[in-house]
Amino acid sequence: MTDTPDRIYSTPHGNVADFVFNEDVVRVFPDMIKRSVPGYPTIVENIGVLAARFAQPHTHLYDLGSSLGAVTQALRRHVKTEGCRVVAVDNSTAMVDRCREYLHAQDAMYQELLPVEVVEADILGLVLQPASLIALNFTLQFIAPDRRQGLLESLHRALLPGGALILSEKLRFHDLEEHVLLNDLHLDFKRANGYSELEIAQKRSALENVMRPDSLEDHRERLLAAGFSKVVPWFQCLNFASLIALP
């Protein structure tokens, strides 16, 4: 499957609307995220590798905010633990429909993959089954800040001893110089991937009301307060990072 180029913000928008995961975004999402998030392919593939260590027999593996199912596909490629079941959850109808198509194509290419269920739902109201692995891959940053603690507490309750939460997020930094430097380097990354100044500016306007990043320190404190015993950063590229939180 070839990626459709992301040109959503390539022409002037008179009034830049808040970013939503609609059909227009779904159509270009693989190209958009590859060109916008440094290290994204490495994070996704290695979530599968990490999951293989934590997955326990006859438990659920959750991909929350699954978008097109990239993490779900990585889980199915790498986890061979008996009786595991992957559940991919997203609240965008367009994302869920396309995710199911991609997973059907994966079924045709690989044998003996873990069973998967794709669910359209708000993860804030989700009732989770006992899980050995939960992935929140660039999802928490789109949750209202005052709901994040409660969500992490519910995920901690669902995780079995020996399991893990993998949390990937864009970061902000309390040190102003550090924040400016890494933000500028991220803009350079986007420019190097072909985005124009107009595209960068308009997408920033679209995201500013819907995506609110936290600092690494904020994530650590919130996870520990939710009951997790250990928080280990395992990947960072510029202002994007991924953490392992142990119950």
HUQUI-V715323 format. One line per field, one symbol per residue. phi: phi as a letter, one per 30 degrees, with the letter a starting at -180 (. if undefined). burial: I if it has 9 or more other C-alpha atoms within 8 Angstrom, else O. Layout:
phi->???
burial->???
This chain:
phi->.dddddbecdcdcebddedbdcdddedceededddccdieededdddddddddcdcehbcccccidhdiddedddddcdcddidbcbcbbccedddddedddddddedcbchdddbbcbcadddcdccdebcbbccchcedcdeedcdddddddddddddeidaccccadccbdddddddddddddddedddcjddddddddddddcdccbbdcdeddddddddddjddabbdcabbhcbbbbcccd
burial->OOOOOOOOIOOOOOOOOIOOIIOOIIOIIOIIIIIOOIIIOOIIIIIIIOIIOIIIOOIIIIIIIIIIIIIIIIIIOIIOIOOIIIIIIIIIOIIIOIIIOIIOOIIOOOOOOIOOOIIIIIIOOOOOOIIIIIIIIIIIIIIOOOOIIOIIIOIIOIIIOOIIIIIIIIIIIOOOOIIOOIIOIIIOIIIOOOIOOIIIOIIOIIIIOIIIIIIIOOIIOIIIOIIIOOIOIOOIOIIIIIIIIII
